[in-house]
Amino acid sequence: MTITGLSRSVEDYLKAVYSLNERGGSASTNDLARTLDIQPASVSGMIRRLAEDGLLEHEPYRGVRLTAEGSRQALKILRRHRIIESFLVHRLGYAWDDVHDEAERMEHAASDTLIDRMADALGNPSTDPHGAPIPTRAGEIDPTPHHTLDEVAAGVRVVVRSVSDENPKRLRYFKAVGVVPGAKVLVQAGGAAHNPLKVLIGDDPEPLHMKSEVAKRVTVSAV
């Protein structure tokens, strides 16, 4: 089944479910309500509708997951969002902390043709300005799982792969301290039981203390 002409609200739901599923497990009604900043009762009604349309699988008390068609649609939306962010930064001079909301507005109106032309003009990048992988035209995305910085044990050196893009203030902080895609980080004190983490970034000899809630927004991989 292929569905066309999705509403903005449906696209927002699919993208939110994809993001929550990507972090592990099913997306609960409360998770979606928090992510979308709406009431749980409204979420329940939309979940039923999207399940009837074949976009979600819903198990009572266990949350929802995207179907194959739901994933395909979510990846199309993510592609639009991340290409738009890339175009705004690399061609229009936007700062990386100033593109998320703009892309949120534009992603629902941009045609696939426009997005493909933007991608071609950029040389078909594989990641957006924040390091997140960009789905291909065929709906494929880098499946490599990455840990978040708060999960890294003390004594381990990692490289930053991506940072969460939805909070401008946090993005400005990341840039100021050098937590950007490609930066090397040595965790001096970390792990789930240690809050805040103590890390060395790049060649900076001064350790940085970072709250675990902030470190959760940074994905990393082994050097």
Phi, psi and omega in degrees: 000135176239129183248134178237165175066042179290145178285164178301317182296320178296317179299320179297319179297313182297318179295321179294317179296318179302313181298317180290320177297323182297329180281354176116124176084182180280162178262123180276165177302317180292323176302313181293321179299317178294316182297318184266355179058050177224173183283141179306326180298322178293323179296317182301318179294319180291324178300316179299317181296316182289329175293319177296328180277000178080019181261337180230154168246125185241123173250118181309134179069003180237356176094192185233154173227155176284143169282178178300318179291322177298319177296319180299316180292320180297320180292328175297319180292316179299320178300313179302311184301312187284328174292317179299314177303316181298317181294318180298320181285309191274337181248333183248001173077017176292150171283154185291343178268007187237018186244341186299308182295323178297315179294325177301320180287317188283332187298334183278341183256337185290136177279161176299326179296316179297316180298318179297322179291321174300314181299317179298318181296333180269357183083024179052065181296151179267344178224158177271180183299340181262004177093357181287139181293142179261123177300148178283173175302329182279000178084021178261150181217148179305117184273001185299120178284138177236146175279163171263157188301327181292345181270353186279134181282157179299141179090358183260135177259134182226170175242138180288129177260317181203162174230148180296141191254359192272349184245104183302319181298318180293322177296320177297322177296312180304315181295320182297324183264359176089014177273086183228159179307131181097345180289140177267138184228130173254122179274115179273323176216119184203205184092165187300331185272355185250118179217119004278168174282154172243120186227154170251130183250122180059228180264007181292121181283346182270124180291150177247134175262125185231128178298145182298328179296326177284318180298333178296341183270007181241121175264142186222165173218168181296147179291000000 
